[in-house]
Each structure stands twice: as C-alpha cells, then as structure tokens.
Amino acid sequence: MTPLIAAGYAPKGPQDCLKNQAATVQFYKDANVTCFPEGPETTCYAYTAFDSSKKVIILSFRGTTTLLQTIEEIEEYFKLTCIQ
C-alpha cells in the first residue's frame, strides 16, 4: 500500500516509483487540476493504475502538500459545516 501512496508525491509522476516498488502495477493516467479557481493556486492530483497480479484498479489521490492548502481546506470545511 505504501508505494501506491508515495507514488502520488513523486516529483516526475508515479510511473518510476510504481515500476521500482510495485512491479505488477501498471500506471495508466493522471490528472493535475486547480482545486479552487477563485482562491490562491492550489492543485489537486490523482492517478489511476492497474495491478495485474491482484486484478484490481487503483485510484490514488494525493493529499495536502503545502501549509496554504491545509489552511484553505480547514476554512472550506468550516464554511460547509456552519452553513448546514
């Protein structure tokens, strides 16, 4: 499980990490998009892969990477919970 998580943080993408740490996992596609268009530039990242030995599809999301992103996520959480 750890190589699948770590691959999401690899600077050049998950391909090399998966190839070195999870030989049966084939990288398929990734996406890097702006999370909050109206706020500071914060990106969300995910990738998909397939494990041929376990016959499973992998969908992995990268977590928070900066302090600013953490603060924005906390603010959004409280905005949503206080509105309801």
mmCIF file as gemmi writes it, N, C-alpha and C atoms, coordinates in Angstrom:
data_model
loop_
_atom_site.group_PDB
_atom_site.id
_atom_site.type_symbol
_atom_site.label_atom_id
_atom_site.label_alt_id
_atom_site.label_comp_id
_atom_site.label_asym_id
_atom_site.label_entity_id
_atom_site.label_seq_id
_atom_site.pdbx_PDB_ins_code
_atom_site.Cartn_x
_atom_site.Cartn_y
_atom_site.Cartn_z
_atom_site.occupancy
_atom_site.B_iso_or_equiv
_atom_site.pdbx_formal_charge
_atom_site.auth_seq_id
_atom_site.auth_asym_id
_atom_site.pdbx_PDB_model_num
ATOM 1 N N . MET Axp A 1 ? 0.825 -1.192 0 1 0 ? 1 A 1
ATOM 2 C CA . MET Axp A 1 ? 0 0 0 1 0 ? 1 A 1
ATOM 3 C C . MET Axp A 1 ? 0.87 1.257 0 1 0 ? 1 A 1
ATOM 4 N N . THR Axp A 2 ? 1.943 1.288 0.759 1 0 ? 2 A 1
ATOM 5 C CA . THR Axp A 2 ? 2.77 2.488 0.873 1 0 ? 2 A 1
ATOM 6 C C . THR Axp A 2 ? 3.335 2.958 -0.463 1 0 ? 2 A 1
ATOM 7 N N . PRO Axp A 3 ? 3.841 2.056 -1.34 1 0 ? 3 A 1
ATOM 8 C CA . PRO Axp A 3 ? 4.335 2.543 -2.64 1 0 ? 3 A 1
ATOM 9 C C . PRO Axp A 3 ? 3.253 3.225 -3.468 1 0 ? 3 A 1
ATOM 10 N N . LEU Axp A 4 ? 2.011 2.796 -3.33 1 0 ? 4 A 1
ATOM 11 C CA . LEU Axp A 4 ? 0.919 3.407 -4.081 1 0 ? 4 A 1
ATOM 12 C C . LEU Axp A 4 ? 0.658 4.825 -3.585 1 0 ? 4 A 1
ATOM 13 N N . ILE Axp A 5 ? 0.796 5.034 -2.28 1 0 ? 5 A 1
ATOM 14 C CA . ILE Axp A 5 ? 0.621 6.371 -1.706 1 0 ? 5 A 1
ATOM 15 C C . ILE Axp A 5 ? 1.804 7.251 -2.08 1 0 ? 5 A 1
ATOM 16 N N . ALA Axp A 6 ? 3.009 6.735 -1.897 1 0 ? 6 A 1
ATOM 17 C CA . ALA Axp A 6 ? 4.229 7.501 -2.188 1 0 ? 6 A 1
ATOM 18 C C . ALA Axp A 6 ? 4.295 7.911 -3.647 1 0 ? 6 A 1
ATOM 19 N N . ALA Axp A 7 ? 3.805 7.087 -4.539 1 0 ? 7 A 1
ATOM 20 C CA . ALA Axp A 7 ? 3.859 7.384 -5.977 1 0 ? 7 A 1
ATOM 21 C C . ALA Axp A 7 ? 3.12 8.671 -6.313 1 0 ? 7 A 1
ATOM 22 N N . GLY Axp A 8 ? 2.089 8.992 -5.573 1 0 ? 8 A 1
ATOM 23 C CA . GLY Axp A 8 ? 1.331 10.225 -5.803 1 0 ? 8 A 1
ATOM 24 C C . GLY Axp A 8 ? 2.119 11.484 -5.508 1 0 ? 8 A 1
ATOM 25 N N . TYR Axp A 9 ? 3.185 11.362 -4.734 1 0 ? 9 A 1
ATOM 26 C CA . TYR Axp A 9 ? 4.029 12.505 -4.371 1 0 ? 9 A 1
ATOM 27 C C . TYR Axp A 9 ? 5.324 12.57 -5.166 1 0 ? 9 A 1
ATOM 28 N N . ALA Axp A 10 ? 5.554 11.62 -6.055 1 0 ? 10 A 1
ATOM 29 C CA . ALA Axp A 10 ? 6.785 11.598 -6.848 1 0 ? 10 A 1
ATOM 30 C C . ALA Axp A 10 ? 6.838 12.831 -7.752 1 0 ? 10 A 1
ATOM 31 N N . PRO Axp A 11 ? 7.96 13.575 -7.742 1 0 ? 11 A 1
ATOM 32 C CA . PRO Axp A 11 ? 8.043 14.835 -8.491 1 0 ? 11 A 1
ATOM 33 C C . PRO Axp A 11 ? 7.816 14.698 -9.999 1 0 ? 11 A 1
ATOM 34 N N . LYS Axp A 12 ? 8.209 13.59 -10.577 1 0 ? 12 A 1
ATOM 35 C CA . LYS Axp A 12 ? 8.062 13.41 -12.032 1 0 ? 12 A 1
ATOM 36 C C . LYS Axp A 12 ? 6.887 12.508 -12.381 1 0 ? 12 A 1
ATOM 37 N N . GLY Axp A 13 ? 6.003 12.277 -11.427 1 0 ? 13 A 1
ATOM 38 C CA . GLY Axp A 13 ? 4.856 11.409 -11.667 1 0 ? 13 A 1
ATOM 39 C C . GLY Axp A 13 ? 5.087 10.028 -11.092 1 0 ? 13 A 1
ATOM 40 N N . PRO Axp A 14 ? 4.036 9.219 -11.02 1 0 ? 14 A 1
ATOM 41 C CA . PRO Axp A 14 ? 4.11 7.934 -10.323 1 0 ? 14 A 1
ATOM 42 C C . PRO Axp A 14 ? 4.774 6.789 -11.093 1 0 ? 14 A 1
ATOM 43 N N . GLN Axp A 15 ? 5.016 6.945 -12.394 1 0 ? 15 A 1
ATOM 44 C CA . GLN Axp A 15 ? 5.479 5.835 -13.213 1 0 ? 15 A 1
ATOM 45 C C . GLN Axp A 15 ? 6.729 5.146 -12.669 1 0 ? 15 A 1
ATOM 46 N N . ASP Axp A 16 ? 7.795 5.903 -12.421 1 0 ? 16 A 1
ATOM 47 C CA . ASP Axp A 16 ? 9.048 5.303 -11.973 1 0 ? 16 A 1
ATOM 48 C C . ASP Axp A 16 ? 8.919 4.67 -10.595 1 0 ? 16 A 1
ATOM 49 N N . CYS Axp A 17 ? 8.226 5.336 -9.705 1 0 ? 17 A 1
ATOM 50 C CA . CYS Axp A 17 ? 8.03 4.799 -8.356 1 0 ? 17 A 1
ATOM 51 C C . CYS Axp A 17 ? 7.283 3.468 -8.419 1 0 ? 17 A 1
ATOM 52 N N . LEU Axp A 18 ? 6.23 3.413 -9.196 1 0 ? 18 A 1
ATOM 53 C CA . LEU Axp A 18 ? 5.469 2.174 -9.319 1 0 ? 18 A 1
ATOM 54 C C . LEU Axp A 18 ? 6.316 1.073 -9.945 1 0 ? 18 A 1
ATOM 55 N N . LYS Axp A 19 ? 7.069 1.415 -10.97 1 0 ? 19 A 1
ATOM 56 C CA . LYS Axp A 19 ? 7.907 0.423 -11.647 1 0 ? 19 A 1
ATOM 57 C C . LYS Axp A 19 ? 8.946 -0.164 -10.69 1 0 ? 19 A 1
ATOM 58 N N . ASN Axp A 20 ? 9.532 0.684 -9.834 1 0 ? 20 A 1
ATOM 59 C CA . ASN Axp A 20 ? 10.571 0.235 -8.908 1 0 ? 20 A 1
ATOM 60 C C . ASN Axp A 20 ? 10.029 -0.46 -7.662 1 0 ? 20 A 1
ATOM 61 N N . GLN Axp A 21 ? 8.867 -0.048 -7.188 1 0 ? 21 A 1
ATOM 62 C CA . GLN Axp A 21 ? 8.362 -0.537 -5.901 1 0 ? 21 A 1
ATOM 63 C C . GLN Axp A 21 ? 7.177 -1.498 -5.999 1 0 ? 21 A 1
ATOM 64 N N . ALA Axp A 22 ? 6.481 -1.493 -7.103 1 0 ? 22 A 1
ATOM 65 C CA . ALA Axp A 22 ? 5.295 -2.349 -7.258 1 0 ? 22 A 1
ATOM 66 C C . ALA Axp A 22 ? 5.284 -2.872 -8.693 1 0 ? 22 A 1
ATOM 67 N N . ALA Axp A 23 ? 6.094 -3.868 -8.927 1 0 ? 23 A 1
ATOM 68 C CA . ALA Axp A 23 ? 6.36 -4.345 -10.297 1 0 ? 23 A 1
ATOM 69 C C . ALA Axp A 23 ? 5.117 -4.795 -11.062 1 0 ? 23 A 1
ATOM 70 N N . THR Axp A 24 ? 4.098 -5.257 -10.375 1 0 ? 24 A 1
ATOM 71 C CA . THR Axp A 24 ? 2.905 -5.743 -11.077 1 0 ? 24 A 1
ATOM 72 C C . THR Axp A 24 ? 1.884 -4.641 -11.35 1 0 ? 24 A 1
ATOM 73 N N . VAL Axp A 25 ? 2.195 -3.417 -10.893 1 0 ? 25 A 1
ATOM 74 C CA . VAL Axp A 25 ? 1.268 -2.293 -11.083 1 0 ? 25 A 1
ATOM 75 C C . VAL Axp A 25 ? 1.661 -1.507 -12.329 1 0 ? 25 A 1
ATOM 76 N N . GLN Axp A 26 ? 0.694 -1.31 -13.206 1 0 ? 26 A 1
ATOM 77 C CA . GLN Axp A 26 ? 0.899 -0.546 -14.439 1 0 ? 26 A 1
ATOM 78 C C . GLN Axp A 26 ? 0.202 0.809 -14.312 1 0 ? 26 A 1
ATOM 79 N N . PHE Axp A 27 ? 0.956 1.879 -14.413 1 0 ? 27 A 1
ATOM 80 C CA . PHE Axp A 27 ? 0.394 3.227 -14.415 1 0 ? 27 A 1
ATOM 81 C C . PHE Axp A 27 ? -0.475 3.396 -15.656 1 0 ? 27 A 1
ATOM 82 N N . TYR Axp A 28 ? -1.628 4.084 -15.508 1 0 ? 28 A 1
ATOM 83 C CA . TYR Axp A 28 ? -2.493 4.336 -16.657 1 0 ? 28 A 1
ATOM 84 C C . TYR Axp A 28 ? -2.569 5.821 -16.992 1 0 ? 28 A 1
ATOM 85 N N . LYS Axp A 29 ? -3.11 6.63 -16.104 1 0 ? 29 A 1
ATOM 86 C CA . LYS Axp A 29 ? -3.356 8.04 -16.406 1 0 ? 29 A 1
ATOM 87 C C . LYS Axp A 29 ? -3.325 8.861 -15.126 1 0 ? 29 A 1
ATOM 88 N N . ASP Axp A 30 ? -2.985 10.157 -15.263 1 0 ? 30 A 1
ATOM 89 C CA . ASP Axp A 30 ? -3.041 11.033 -14.101 1 0 ? 30 A 1
ATOM 90 C C . ASP Axp A 30 ? -3.715 12.349 -14.464 1 0 ? 30 A 1
ATOM 91 N N . ALA Axp A 31 ? -4.096 13.098 -13.424 1 0 ? 31 A 1
ATOM 92 C CA . ALA Axp A 31 ? -4.748 14.39 -13.611 1 0 ? 31 A 1
ATOM 93 C C . ALA Axp A 31 ? -4.243 15.342 -12.536 1 0 ? 31 A 1
ATOM 94 N N . ASN Axp A 32 ? -3.926 16.555 -12.959 1 0 ? 32 A 1
ATOM 95 C CA . ASN Axp A 32 ? -3.47 17.601 -12.056 1 0 ? 32 A 1
ATOM 96 C C . ASN Axp A 32 ? -4.299 18.835 -12.39 1 0 ? 32 A 1
ATOM 97 N N . VAL Axp A 33 ? -5.209 19.213 -11.498 1 0 ? 33 A 1
ATOM 98 C CA . VAL Axp A 33 ? -6.142 20.302 -11.777 1 0 ? 33 A 1
ATOM 99 C C . VAL Axp A 33 ? -6.142 21.338 -10.65 1 0 ? 33 A 1
ATOM 100 N N . THR Axp A 34 ? -6.633 22.532 -10.958 1 0 ? 34 A 1
ATOM 101 C CA . THR Axp A 34 ? -6.784 23.577 -9.947 1 0 ? 34 A 1
ATOM 102 C C . THR Axp A 34 ? -7.984 23.236 -9.072 1 0 ? 34 A 1
ATOM 103 N N . CYS Axp A 35 ? -7.768 23.185 -7.758 1 0 ? 35 A 1
ATOM 104 C CA . CYS Axp A 35 ? -8.84 22.809 -6.82 1 0 ? 35 A 1
ATOM 105 C C . CYS Axp A 35 ? -9.835 23.936 -6.587 1 0 ? 35 A 1
ATOM 106 N N . PHE Axp A 36 ? -9.315 25.138 -6.359 1 0 ? 36 A 1
ATOM 107 C CA . PHE Axp A 36 ? -10.16 26.276 -6.028 1 0 ? 36 A 1
ATOM 108 C C . PHE Axp A 36 ? -9.873 27.401 -7.008 1 0 ? 36 A 1
ATOM 109 N N . PRO Axp A 37 ? -10.6 27.489 -8.12 1 0 ? 37 A 1
ATOM 110 C CA . PRO Axp A 37 ? -10.322 28.513 -9.127 1 0 ? 37 A 1
ATOM 111 C C . PRO Axp A 37 ? -10.376 29.94 -8.585 1 0 ? 37 A 1
ATOM 112 N N . GLU Axp A 38 ? -11.204 30.184 -7.564 1 0 ? 38 A 1
ATOM 113 C CA . GLU Axp A 38 ? -11.351 31.547 -7.068 1 0 ? 38 A 1
ATOM 114 C C . GLU Axp A 38 ? -10.319 31.911 -5.993 1 0 ? 38 A 1
ATOM 115 N N . GLY Axp A 39 ? -9.524 30.954 -5.523 1 0 ? 39 A 1
ATOM 116 C CA . GLY Axp A 39 ? -8.542 31.223 -4.473 1 0 ? 39 A 1
ATOM 117 C C . GLY Axp A 39 ? -7.126 31.167 -5.001 1 0 ? 39 A 1
ATOM 118 N N . PRO Axp A 40 ? -6.153 31.14 -4.08 1 0 ? 40 A 1
ATOM 119 C CA . PRO Axp A 40 ? -4.751 31.004 -4.494 1 0 ? 40 A 1
ATOM 120 C C . PRO Axp A 40 ? -4.558 29.691 -5.254 1 0 ? 40 A 1
ATOM 121 N N . GLU Axp A 41 ? -3.515 29.622 -6.034 1 0 ? 41 A 1
ATOM 122 C CA . GLU Axp A 41 ? -3.301 28.428 -6.861 1 0 ? 41 A 1
ATOM 123 C C . GLU Axp A 41 ? -3.024 27.209 -5.989 1 0 ? 41 A 1
ATOM 124 N N . THR Axp A 42 ? -3.976 26.312 -5.943 1 0 ? 42 A 1
ATOM 125 C CA . THR Axp A 42 ? -3.873 25.064 -5.209 1 0 ? 42 A 1
ATOM 126 C C . THR Axp A 42 ? -4.269 23.953 -6.158 1 0 ? 42 A 1
ATOM 127 N N . THR Axp A 43 ? -3.433 22.94 -6.267 1 0 ? 43 A 1
ATOM 128 C CA . THR Axp A 43 ? -3.733 21.876 -7.217 1 0 ? 43 A 1
ATOM 129 C C . THR Axp A 43 ? -4.146 20.589 -6.517 1 0 ? 43 A 1
ATOM 130 N N . CYS Axp A 44 ? -4.985 19.84 -7.198 1 0 ? 44 A 1
ATOM 131 C CA . CYS Axp A 44 ? -5.389 18.506 -6.765 1 0 ? 44 A 1
ATOM 132 C C . CYS Axp A 44 ? -4.829 17.521 -7.775 1 0 ? 44 A 1
ATOM 133 N N . TYR Axp A 45 ? -4.35 16.386 -7.292 1 0 ? 45 A 1
ATOM 134 C CA . TYR Axp A 45 ? -3.698 15.416 -8.169 1 0 ? 45 A 1
ATOM 135 C C . TYR Axp A 45 ? -4.212 14.009 -7.866 1 0 ? 45 A 1
ATOM 136 N N . ALA Axp A 46 ? -4.397 13.228 -8.913 1 0 ? 46 A 1
ATOM 137 C CA . ALA Axp A 46 ? -4.791 11.83 -8.769 1 0 ? 46 A 1
ATOM 138 C C . ALA Axp A 46 ? -4.211 11.036 -9.924 1 0 ? 46 A 1
ATOM 139 N N . TYR Axp A 47 ? -4.062 9.736 -9.71 1 0 ? 47 A 1
ATOM 140 C CA . TYR Axp A 47 ? -3.639 8.874 -10.822 1 0 ? 47 A 1
ATOM 141 C C . TYR Axp A 47 ? -4.388 7.552 -10.754 1 0 ? 47 A 1
ATOM 142 N N . THR Axp A 48 ? -4.448 6.881 -11.881 1 0 ? 48 A 1
ATOM 143 C CA . THR Axp A 48 ? -5.045 5.556 -11.957 1 0 ? 48 A 1
ATOM 144 C C . THR Axp A 48 ? -3.989 4.568 -12.419 1 0 ? 48 A 1
ATOM 145 N N . ALA Axp A 49 ? -4.173 3.339 -11.978 1 0 ? 49 A 1
ATOM 146 C CA . ALA Axp A 49 ? -3.244 2.265 -12.339 1 0 ? 49 A 1
ATOM 147 C C . ALA Axp A 49 ? -3.996 0.948 -12.243 1 0 ? 49 A 1
ATOM 148 N N . PHE Axp A 50 ? -3.325 -0.13 -12.654 1 0 ? 50 A 1
ATOM 149 C CA . PHE Axp A 50 ? -3.924 -1.464 -12.617 1 0 ? 50 A 1
ATOM 150 C C . PHE Axp A 50 ? -2.893 -2.453 -12.095 1 0 ? 50 A 1
ATOM 151 N N . ASP Axp A 51 ? -3.296 -3.274 -11.122 1 0 ? 51 A 1
ATOM 152 C CA . ASP Axp A 51 ? -2.415 -4.324 -10.602 1 0 ? 51 A 1
ATOM 153 C C . ASP Axp A 51 ? -2.813 -5.636 -11.271 1 0 ? 51 A 1
ATOM 154 N N . SER Axp A 52 ? -1.922 -6.142 -12.146 1 0 ? 52 A 1
ATOM 155 C CA . SER Axp A 52 ? -2.243 -7.343 -12.924 1 0 ? 52 A 1
ATOM 156 C C . SER Axp A 52 ? -2.233 -8.612 -12.072 1 0 ? 52 A 1
ATOM 157 N N . SER Axp A 53 ? -1.486 -8.633 -10.985 1 0 ? 53 A 1
ATOM 158 C CA . SER Axp A 53 ? -1.461 -9.84 -10.148 1 0 ? 53 A 1
ATOM 159 C C . SER Axp A 53 ? -2.705 -9.951 -9.268 1 0 ? 53 A 1
ATOM 160 N N . LYS Axp A 54 ? -3.177 -8.82 -8.751 1 0 ? 54 A 1
ATOM 161 C CA . LYS Axp A 54 ? -4.363 -8.83 -7.887 1 0 ? 54 A 1
ATOM 162 C C . LYS Axp A 54 ? -5.642 -8.536 -8.658 1 0 ? 54 A 1
ATOM 163 N N . LYS Axp A 55 ? -5.487 -8.147 -9.906 1 0 ? 55 A 1
ATOM 164 C CA . LYS Axp A 55 ? -6.63 -7.828 -10.778 1 0 ? 55 A 1
ATOM 165 C C . LYS Axp A 55 ? -7.517 -6.745 -10.158 1 0 ? 55 A 1
ATOM 166 N N . VAL Axp A 56 ? -6.881 -5.628 -9.78 1 0 ? 56 A 1
ATOM 167 C CA . VAL Axp A 56 ? -7.619 -4.503 -9.208 1 0 ? 56 A 1
ATOM 168 C C . VAL Axp A 56 ? -7.243 -3.204 -9.919 1 0 ? 56 A 1
ATOM 169 N N . ILE Axp A 57 ? -8.19 -2.296 -9.946 1 0 ? 57 A 1
ATOM 170 C CA . ILE Axp A 57 ? -7.956 -0.95 -10.471 1 0 ? 57 A 1
ATOM 171 C C . ILE Axp A 57 ? -7.61 -0.058 -9.284 1 0 ? 57 A 1
ATOM 172 N N . ILE Axp A 58 ? -6.597 0.779 -9.448 1 0 ? 58 A 1
ATOM 173 C CA . ILE Axp A 58 ? -6.135 1.66 -8.379 1 0 ? 58 A 1
ATOM 174 C C . ILE Axp A 58 ? -6.472 3.099 -8.747 1 0 ? 58 A 1
ATOM 175 N N . LEU Axp A 59 ? -7.088 3.806 -7.827 1 0 ? 59 A 1
ATOM 176 C CA . LEU Axp A 59 ? -7.369 5.234 -7.967 1 0 ? 59 A 1
ATOM 177 C C . LEU Axp A 59 ? -6.774 5.897 -6.739 1 0 ? 59 A 1
ATOM 178 N N . SER Axp A 60 ? -5.727 6.679 -6.924 1 0 ? 60 A 1
ATOM 179 C CA . SER Axp A 60 ? -4.996 7.265 -5.811 1 0 ? 60 A 1
ATOM 180 C C . SER Axp A 60 ? -5.042 8.784 -5.882 1 0 ? 60 A 1
ATOM 181 N N . PHE Axp A 61 ? -5.4 9.417 -4.763 1 0 ? 61 A 1
ATOM 182 C CA . PHE Axp A 61 ? -5.436 10.876 -4.659 1 0 ? 61 A 1
ATOM 183 C C . PHE Axp A 61 ? -4.296 11.343 -3.764 1 0 ? 61 A 1
ATOM 184 N N . ARG Axp A 62 ? -3.615 12.393 -4.19 1 0 ? 62 A 1
ATOM 185 C CA . ARG Axp A 62 ? -2.565 12.967 -3.354 1 0 ? 62 A 1
ATOM 186 C C . ARG Axp A 62 ? -3.211 13.869 -2.314 1 0 ? 62 A 1
ATOM 187 N N . GLY Axp A 63 ? -2.681 13.85 -1.112 1 0 ? 63 A 1
ATOM 188 C CA . GLY Axp A 63 ? -3.195 14.69 -0.037 1 0 ? 63 A 1
ATOM 189 C C . GLY Axp A 63 ? -2.601 16.087 -0.084 1 0 ? 63 A 1
ATOM 190 N N . THR Axp A 64 ? -2.769 16.797 0.973 1 0 ? 64 A 1
ATOM 191 C CA . THR Axp A 64 ? -2.282 18.165 1.104 1 0 ? 64 A 1
ATOM 192 C C . THR Axp A 64 ? -0.763 18.206 0.994 1 0 ? 64 A 1
ATOM 193 N N . THR Axp A 65 ? -0.243 19.224 0.28 1 0 ? 65 A 1
ATOM 194 C CA . THR Axp A 65 ? 1.211 19.325 0.097 1 0 ? 65 A 1
ATOM 195 C C . THR Axp A 65 ? 1.809 20.616 0.649 1 0 ? 65 A 1
ATOM 196 N N . THR Axp A 66 ? 0.975 21.621 0.964 1 0 ? 66 A 1
ATOM 197 C CA . THR Axp A 66 ? 1.516 22.891 1.465 1 0 ? 66 A 1
ATOM 198 C C . THR Axp A 66 ? 0.692 23.382 2.652 1 0 ? 66 A 1
ATOM 199 N N . LEU Axp A 67 ? 1.279 24.272 3.418 1 0 ? 67 A 1
ATOM 200 C CA . LEU Axp A 67 ? 0.571 24.869 4.55 1 0 ? 67 A 1
ATOM 201 C C . LEU Axp A 67 ? -0.641 25.669 4.074 1 0 ? 67 A 1
ATOM 202 N N . LEU Axp A 68 ? -0.476 26.41 2.981 1 0 ? 68 A 1
ATOM 203 C CA . LEU Axp A 68 ? -1.587 27.198 2.446 1 0 ? 68 A 1
ATOM 204 C C . LEU Axp A 68 ? -2.753 26.299 2.066 1 0 ? 68 A 1
ATOM 205 N N . GLN Axp A 69 ? -2.468 25.17 1.466 1 0 ? 69 A 1
ATOM 206 C CA . GLN Axp A 69 ? -3.526 24.245 1.076 1 0 ? 69 A 1
ATOM 207 C C . GLN Axp A 69 ? -4.228 23.691 2.323 1 0 ? 69 A 1
ATOM 208 N N . THR Axp A 70 ? -3.48 23.407 3.359 1 0 ? 70 A 1
ATOM 209 C CA . THR Axp A 70 ? -4.074 22.93 4.613 1 0 ? 70 A 1
ATOM 210 C C . THR Axp A 70 ? -5.026 23.975 5.193 1 0 ? 70 A 1
ATOM 211 N N . ILE Axp A 71 ? -4.581 25.217 5.216 1 0 ? 71 A 1
ATOM 212 C CA . ILE Axp A 71 ? -5.416 26.305 5.745 1 0 ? 71 A 1
ATOM 213 C C . ILE Axp A 71 ? -6.689 26.446 4.921 1 0 ? 71 A 1
ATOM 214 N N . GLU Axp A 72 ? -6.566 26.413 3.593 1 0 ? 72 A 1
ATOM 215 C CA . GLU Axp A 72 ? -7.749 26.527 2.728 1 0 ? 72 A 1
ATOM 216 C C . GLU Axp A 72 ? -8.726 25.389 2.977 1 0 ? 72 A 1
ATOM 217 N N . GLU Axp A 73 ? -8.212 24.184 3.16 1 0 ? 73 A 1
ATOM 218 C CA . GLU Axp A 73 ? -9.087 23.035 3.383 1 0 ? 73 A 1
ATOM 219 C C . GLU Axp A 73 ? -9.818 23.153 4.717 1 0 ? 73 A 1
ATOM 220 N N . ILE Axp A 74 ? -9.137 23.644 5.736 1 0 ? 74 A 1
ATOM 221 C CA . ILE Axp A 74 ? -9.785 23.843 7.035 1 0 ? 74 A 1
ATOM 222 C C . ILE Axp A 74 ? -10.871 24.909 6.927 1 0 ? 74 A 1
ATOM 223 N N . GLU Axp A 75 ? -10.564 26.019 6.239 1 0 ? 75 A 1
ATOM 224 C CA . GLU Axp A 75 ? -11.567 27.078 6.059 1 0 ? 75 A 1
ATOM 225 C C . GLU Axp A 75 ? -12.788 26.557 5.31 1 0 ? 75 A 1
ATOM 226 N N . GLU Axp A 76 ? -12.562 25.807 4.239 1 0 ? 76 A 1
ATOM 227 C CA . GLU Axp A 76 ? -13.682 25.263 3.465 1 0 ? 76 A 1
ATOM 228 C C . GLU Axp A 76 ? -14.514 24.301 4.298 1 0 ? 76 A 1
ATOM 229 N N . TYR Axp A 77 ? -13.862 23.501 5.114 1 0 ? 77 A 1
ATOM 230 C CA . TYR Axp A 77 ? -14.582 22.556 5.966 1 0 ? 77 A 1
ATOM 231 C C . TYR Axp A 77 ? -15.542 23.314 6.9 1 0 ? 77 A 1
ATOM 232 N N . PHE Axp A 78 ? -15.038 24.355 7.555 1 0 ? 78 A 1
ATOM 233 C CA . PHE Axp A 78 ? -15.874 25.097 8.491 1 0 ? 78 A 1
ATOM 234 C C . PHE Axp A 78 ? -16.969 25.892 7.769 1 0 ? 78 A 1
ATOM 235 N N . LYS Axp A 79 ? -16.697 26.372 6.578 1 0 ? 79 A 1
ATOM 236 C CA . LYS Axp A 79 ? -17.739 27.064 5.806 1 0 ? 79 A 1
ATOM 237 C C . LYS Axp A 79 ? -18.874 26.1 5.503 1 0 ? 79 A 1
ATOM 238 N N . LEU Axp A 80 ? -18.541 24.895 5.09 1 0 ? 80 A 1
ATOM 239 C CA . LEU Axp A 80 ? -19.564 23.913 4.73 1 0 ? 80 A 1
ATOM 240 C C . LEU Axp A 80 ? -20.331 23.422 5.943 1 0 ? 80 A 1
ATOM 241 N N . THR Axp A 81 ? -19.635 23.18 7.046 1 0 ? 81 A 1
ATOM 242 C CA . THR Axp A 81 ? -20.335 22.653 8.221 1 0 ? 81 A 1
ATOM 243 C C . THR Axp A 81 ? -21.155 23.712 8.936 1 0 ? 81 A 1
ATOM 244 N N . CYS Axp A 82 ? -20.747 24.962 8.856 1 0 ? 82 A 1
ATOM 245 C CA . CYS Axp A 82 ? -21.5 26.028 9.522 1 0 ? 82 A 1
ATOM 246 C C . CYS Axp A 82 ? -22.728 26.428 8.733 1 0 ? 82 A 1
ATOM 247 N N . ILE Axp A 83 ? -22.718 26.208 7.428 1 0 ? 83 A 1
ATOM 248 C CA . ILE Axp A 83 ? -23.862 26.563 6.584 1 0 ? 83 A 1
ATOM 249 C C . ILE Axp A 83 ? -25.02 25.616 6.838 1 0 ? 83 A 1
ATOM 250 N N . GLN Axp A 84 ? -24.741 24.382 7.129 1 0 ? 84 A 1
ATOM 251 C CA . GLN Axp A 84 ? -25.803 23.374 7.275 1 0 ? 84 A 1
ATOM 252 C C . GLN Axp A 84 ? -26.494 23.469 8.562 1 0 ? 84 A 1
